[in-house]
């Protein structure tokens, strides 16, 4: 049984039948293949004859013979009806050499509704921009948000769970939809996620980027995951490796980090000087494509909770269409400055702010910002609430489940 993901389906609904290639990108095993199957059901429910829908998955061996542009083009044109709608759904299309030319040809001939998925952000660069510029619309598909996690859990478990219990599970496991394929223990769930990591690293990073030192790459990757939410630079990672007698140039480290970013294993968040109104290039913050990767590869450690909470919040903000930066206010920082179509939010994330000194530390950079945009301190304090000079304190899971956010 397929569990619906209405957030993404509602985005796709407006483009069904449009003469554009619909491109779904995102981390491998994040749910793109399921969305294509859901879309196929949606098309059939809308009156499209199943015989007029072709769904091909290119990480399946039975389609190996179609992994060239000519073979795929011949197959699809051979299946095309003489008239009427024709829908083509291509999963993990980056496995096809020259796939861009096939998509361009289908769009150019007209009458073909095309959807493709891919697990590398460079899917939308290079030849694609050349071949079908102005002929595609893209959607990034992420692992489950907390609200989706709650929905999935209620449909696959007996009885309702409280918000706090569900969030504790989400904090440990992350949001890969495949974790709901069976009633996994936490240990087995971690093993599933570790296997996802291995498949992404081998297929979408090491092979694609011709990386010749997997062991050094793994060290860089683990350093990045161990420092989610903390600013660092390629030079800092290179210095760390040198101290461990594993020298690697900062440029190679930068290339490794970019390769992980391209595969959606990491998400980059720049730092922004709120007073100087300029981005800072010295260090950035990075977050995991899904916070479950951190726990699965490094082990769950309560000392990492602050970074994991930031990871979860940035994922939610990105999902809702916000552009993110880390706000710099002199020697203080605002965890997130989130902007979307004229809106702006300022957000601090902490495990707890019950201690007055901790609360004051979290409030200080927000209170230094003299504008009227909404400002929040998010914690795991279940009784969090109230308003301090325009800054709203809020229980973090409630923030994630809220329909929208506005000034207190």
HELIX and SHEET records of a PDB file:
HELIX    1   1 UNK A    6  UNK A   13  1                                   8    
HELIX    2   2 UNK A   32  UNK A   45  1                                  14    
HELIX    3   3 UNK A   50  UNK A   52  5                                   3    
HELIX    4   4 UNK A   61  UNK A   66  5                                   6    
HELIX    5   5 UNK A   69  UNK A   79  1                                  11    
HELIX    6   6 UNK A   93  UNK A   95  5                                   3    
HELIX    7   7 UNK A   99  UNK A  109  1                                  11    
HELIX    8   8 UNK A  121  UNK A  124  5                                   4    
HELIX    9   9 UNK A  127  UNK A  132  1                                   6    
HELIX   10  10 UNK A  146  UNK A  156  1                                  11    
HELIX   11  11 UNK A  163  UNK A  173  1                                  11    
HELIX   12  12 UNK A  177  UNK A  180  5                                   4    
HELIX   13  13 UNK A  186  UNK A  200  1                                  15    
HELIX   14  14 UNK A  201  UNK A  206  3                                   6    
HELIX   15  15 UNK A  214  UNK A  226  1                                  13    
HELIX   16  16 UNK A  234  UNK A  243  1                                  10    
HELIX   17  17 UNK A  250  UNK A  262  1                                  13    
HELIX   18  18 UNK A  292  UNK A  298  1                                   7    
HELIX   19  19 UNK A  302  UNK A  304  5                                   3    
HELIX   20  20 UNK A  305  UNK A  319  1                                  15    
HELIX   21  21 UNK A  356  UNK A  367  1                                  12    
HELIX   22  22 UNK A  396  UNK A  401  1                                   6    
SHEET    1   A 5 UNK A  53  UNK A  57  0                                        
SHEET    2   A 5 UNK A  86  UNK A  91  1                                        
SHEET    3   A 5 UNK A 112  UNK A 118  1                                        
SHEET    4   A 5 UNK A  21  UNK A  25  1                                        
SHEET    5   A 5 UNK A 136  UNK A 140  1                                        
SHEET    1   B 8 UNK A 278  UNK A 288  0                                        
SHEET    2   B 8 UNK A 266  UNK A 273 -1                                        
SHEET    3   B 8 UNK A 323  UNK A 329  1                                        
SHEET    4   B 8 UNK A 332  UNK A 340 -1                                        
SHEET    5   B 8 UNK A 343  UNK A 349 -1                                        
SHEET    6   B 8 UNK A 374  UNK A 379  1                                        
SHEET    7   B 8 UNK A 391  UNK A 395  1                                        
SHEET    8   B 8 UNK A 387  UNK A 388 -1                                        
END                                                                             
